[in-house]
Amino acid sequence: MRDIRGMELPSLPPLPTQRRIAGILSAYDDLIENNTKRIKILEEMARALYREWFVHFRFPGHEKVKLVDSPLGQIPEGWEYRGLGECAKFLSGGTPRKSRAEFWDGDIPWVSSGELTRMRIHDAKLKITGEALKAGSRLAPKDAILAVVRGMSLKKEFRIGMAGRPVAFNQDLKALVCTPGIDPYVLFHALDSMRDEIRQRSGAASHGTGKLDTKVLAEVSIPVPDVATRSAFSAFAARAHALWDVLFRQREVLRESRDLLLPRLISGEIDVDRLDLPENT
């Protein structure tokens, strides 16, 4: 093991300057953390509203709507249960050949299961080109719901995310595109509320990974409300998701700015005394 005690460190600015730098970086960290908390609050608000309206049936005007019997239990009159296969068209993804350089480093996000750890998907670590799409990859439209149907993560959770822009995706995912009469926000939050139930339907694939067969996923029952309730929830969810997008972009800009500033502040390239503290836009 290398002894690091003898390593020479680059010269540091005077202590008052170091403290000023620490204060600036701390301000960035505070704003990043604040945005993260606001994003989490928005997610919980949307989930809580969905549970209240679609699980407990306490939607606006519910007092005037009677519950009627259905094969899956009582449901508000005018509502129905539909299989997921009736609610959405399933699209399969693919992986462009890694050996073809012209397929990669484009401007189209190529999403894998690792990106499906947040509610909204706008970007991915890897990007492909239009040539890759022509060669067999698949583009999911904005507001499509991406779901992991194969992989190790299915052993612990069912991952989903809503595309905030058109994105490509790999073969471990399915893209769900809503059929007419089904709102993507309603469907997304329905699946979000059923993550544990859906994960339990997964089986085993090769090498011990989890797998969700399309047939099994298509049979998941989704509550479909009347038009008025569907529209009201969608209006709220659309606003929440739009604000989520703004906060996420702000957070990423803050992170990038902080990481770019640090070496320039340490080196003295930027005068810390003339630098204003960051603010959310």
N, C-alpha and C positions, 0 to 999 in steps of 0.2 A: 504494500500500500504506500502511495506517495505521501511524503511528509509535506504538508502545505504550509507549515510554519515558516519556512524559508522563502515563500513566494513573495515577490515584490508586487505591491499594489500600486495602481495608478495614483498620482497625486490628487488629493481631494481639495475642494474649495474650502475657504474658511468656515468655521463652525456656524456663524450667523447665516452665511449663504446656504449651508447644508440645511439649516432649520427652515429657511425660506423655501427651499426646494421641497422639503418634506411636507410643508404646509400646502404647497400647490398640488403635489401628488395626492395628498390626503383629501383635498377638495374634489379632485377627480374621482377618487375611490368612493367618497360619500355620495356623489351624484350617481355613480354606477350602481351602488347599493340601493339608493332610493328608487331608481328606475326598476331594478330587479324586484323590489318589494311591490311597486305599483303594478307591474306585470302579473305577479302572483295574486294580488288582490283582484284584478280583473278576471283572471282565470277562475278564482273561487266564486266570484259573483255570478259569472255565467253558469257555472256548475250548480250553484245553489238555486238559481232561478229555474234551471231545467228540472231539478229534482222537485221543486215546489209545484211546477205546472204539470209536468209529464209523468211523475212518479206518484206524487200525493194528490194530483188532480185539483190543486188549488190555484187555478188560473183565473184571470179576471172574468167575472160573471159566472163562476162555477156553481154559485148557489142556485142559479136558475136552470142548470143542466142536470138531468138525472143520469144516474149510472145504469148501464144496461149490461147484460151478460154477454160474454164472448168466450171462445174456446180457451182463452188465456186468463180468464177472470173478468171482473167487471171493468168497464171502460166508459168514459163519458159518451152520451148519445151523439152521433155524428162523427165519432172517431172510429178508427179501425187499426188492426194489426196487419202488417204486411211483412213478408219475408224480405230480407235485405236484397235478395236477387231481383225482387220486383221494384225496389227503391233505387237501385243503382246499376249501371253497367260496369263490369269489371274489366280493367285494362291490365295487361301484363307488361312488365318492363324487360330490359335486356342490358347486357354489358357489351359495349363496343370493344373490338379487339385492342388489347393494350399495346400490341406491336405496331399499330397504325398511328403514327404520330399525328397525322392530319385529323384524327378523330378526337384529339384531346387538347386541353388548354384553350377551349373556346369560351363562349359567354353564356352557355346554357347550363344551369346547375344540374348536376347528376346526383340524385339523392340515394343514399343507402340507409340501412336501418339505424346507423349511428346518428343520423341527423334527426330522427324522429323522437327526440327527447323534449321537444317543446311543441306548443300548440300550433304555431304558425311556421311555415317553411318558405323562406325567400331565397336561401342560398345554400351552397354545399361546398365541401372542401374541394371536390373535383368538378370540373366543368368540361362539357363536350362541345363539339361543333355541329353545324347543320349537316355536314357530311356524315357524321355519326348517326344522326337521326335517319338519314336516307338509307344507311346500311343496316338498319334493323332495330335501333333503339326506339323508345316510345316517349312522346311528350304528353304529360298530363296537363290539362288546362287549369287556369286559375280557378280556385274554389274546389278543385278535386280533393278527395280525401285519400291520403296515402296510408296504407296499412301494412305492417310487417306480417307476412304469411309464412316465412321460413327463417330460421336462425336460432342461435342460442338464447337470444333475449326472450323468445316465446316461453322459455322454461320459467320465467319470472313475471313477465308482463306482456300485455298486448299493446303495442305501440302504434299510435296514429298521429297524423298531423294534417292540417289543411294547407294546401298550396296557395301562397299569397301571390304567386305569379306562375306562368307556365314553367314546368320543370320536367326534366327527364328522370328516370329512376331505374334501379336495377331489378333483377329477376327475383329477389327476395321480397319484393313489395308488390302490392296490387294498388292500382288507382281506381277509386270509386267515383264515377261521374253520375250525378243524380238524374233520374228519369223525370219526365214532365210531371209536375204536381208535387214533387218532393224538394224541399228547400235544403240546400247544403249545410246551413248552420244548424237546422233542426237535426239532420242526419248525423252531423259530426258530434253534436252533444249527446245524441242518443247512444252512439257507439262509445263515446267517452264515459258515459255513465255505466256502461256494460263491460268495461275492460276485463274485470275479473271473470265474469261469466263466459266471455268469449275466449279468454286464455285457457280456461278449463276445458274447452272443446278441442283444443289443439292436440295433435298426436305426435308421434316421434318419427323423424326422418333419419337419414343415414348419419353416422358419426354422432348420434345422440342429440342432434339439434331438434328443435320443435318445428311443427308443420301444421298449417291450417289449410285443409283442402277447400277449394273454391265451393264445392257442394255444401260443405259444413257451414261455411261463412254465409252462403246465400240463404240458408235456412234460419238464420238468426231473425227473430221477430222484432219489428220496429213499430212503436206506436206512432200512428199518423193522425194528427189532430185535424179539426175543421180548419177551413181557410183563414178565418179571423184569428184564431189562436196561433196558427202557424205564422201568419204575417206579423203579429205583434211580437212574438218571440224573435223572429228573424230580424226585425227592426232593431231590437235591443242588442242582439248578438252581433249584428253588423257594426254597430257603433263601438261595441267593446273590442271587437277584433281590429277595427281600424285604429283605435287608440293604442292597442297592443302593438301594432305595426310601428306606429310613431315612436313609442317608448323603446322598442327593440332597436330601431335604427339609431336613436339618440344614444343608447347604451353602447352600441358598437362604435359609433363615432368617438365617443368619450374614451373608450378603451384604446382605440387606435391613436388618438391624440396623446393620451398619457404615455403610451409606449414609445411614441416618436419623440416626445419632449424629454424624457429622462436622460438619454445620453447627451443631448444638446445642452441641457441645463448643467449637467455635471462637467462638461467640457468648457463651459463658459461661452459657448457659441450664442446662447440667448441670455440676455441680461435679466436675471430673476426679478430685479427691482422694478423693471418696466413691464412685467408680465401680469396681466389681470387674472384673477381667479376665474375658473370656468363657471358657466351658467347653463342650465338647460334652456334650449330654444323652444 
